[in-house]
Amino acid sequence: MTGVIVVIGASAGIGLATARRFAAAGQEVVLVGRREKRLRQVTEAINAEVPGKASFCAQDMSLSSGAEALAETLRQQKRSVRAIVCCAGAAPQTERATVAQIEEEWQATFQANVLPTVLPVEALLPLMEDGGSIVLYSSIAVYRGLAVGGSGAYGAVKAAMHSLTHTWARRLSERDINVNAIAPGYIAETEIFGDMMTEAYYDRLVDETLLKRPGFPRDTAGLGFFLCSSEGHYITSQIIQINGGAHHGM
């Protein structure tokens, strides 16, 4: 592959594992996120493992200005984009005691999940190589809701990834760009659950799987890598579940 791999939400969890997977295969990776200090640290760690394969861009992808700054940085560096993997996501929680608080949760969830996918992809499309790949991240919550708590915002907002997958796959087919989404179940070693994760909740999520273990970021990173490879390129406009059997395929 030529060009760079852009990983959105790459400072931790699935995004970081994905960036590592591409770098280990000799691909140049640009790690994108808001936390500059953290991005610098993980980029240095990847380069210690595979010298010269990782760089970073600290910008807020939920803002058009951040997405445009990312595209301009790559443009100035004369770098094309081979693939975009959108791993950014969060499940913000509020007290939900009032309608106003529920509104706040829905707005925050949309801003944390949809905009950091839509804006960077649209900003980077002019730099993207024909024959490239886009991978989005959905969730098991789209199929059955969040397992505990929440107003329903997270699953509903993540469903936007399914529509975007099909819309972009059709729109970009003339450029031979394949577009898919990965819908993970419970993935340990991520920050998405925050204070919601208790021992009882963890046990419940693991017990729901057929394999009786949680997923890990490396489990999804390999699938994202495959979908961006020549072997996976004929797969497009698909939502692929990866959840240890916690929810059966449809």
C-alpha positions, 0 to 999 in steps of 0.5 A: 500500500502507498499513502498514509493510514489515518487513525481517528481516536488513536490515543488509546484503546481500539484506535491505538491498537489499530495504529500499532497493527498498521505500523507493524506491517510497515505502513505509515500511520498518522495518529489523530486525537485531541490529547497532544501529550498522550498522542506524543507518548504513544507515537514515540512508543510505536516508533520505538517498536517500528522506527519512523512509521508513526506521526501524530496530529492533535486536533479536535475532529468534532470541529470542522476547524480541526478536520480542516487543519488535519487535511491541511497538515497532510496537504503541506506534507504532500501526503496522500491518504490510503485509508481512514479508520474512525475509532473515536467514540464515547458514551457521555452520561448525565443525571437524566433527571430532567429533559434538559439533561437528557438533551445534554446527553444526546447532544454530547453523544452525537458530538463525540461519535458522529462528528469525529467520523463525518468531518475528518472523512469529508475533509480527507476525501480530496487527499484520498487515493482511489482504491483506498479504504474507510472503516467506521466503528459502530457498536453492539448497542445499535442492535440491542441498546446499551447494556446498562444505564443511558438514555438510549443515545449511544446506540441510536447515535452509533446507528448513524455509522451504518447509514454512513457506511452504506451512503459512502460505499455507494458514493465512493464506489466510482473511486474503488474505495471500499467502506465498512463498519465494525460493530464490537461488543464489549472490548476491555482496556478501553475508556468508553465505559468510564465509571459505569464499569463495575465488577458485576457489570464486567461479569455480566458482559463476559457471561453474555459471550459464547467464548466467555471472555471479553474482547480486546483492542487487538481483536478488532485491530486485525479486522480493521487491518484486513478490511483495508488490505487488498484481500479485504477490498471486495468487502464493502457496504458491510457491518461486521460484528465482533463480539465473541457471540454476545449477539448473533449475526443477522 
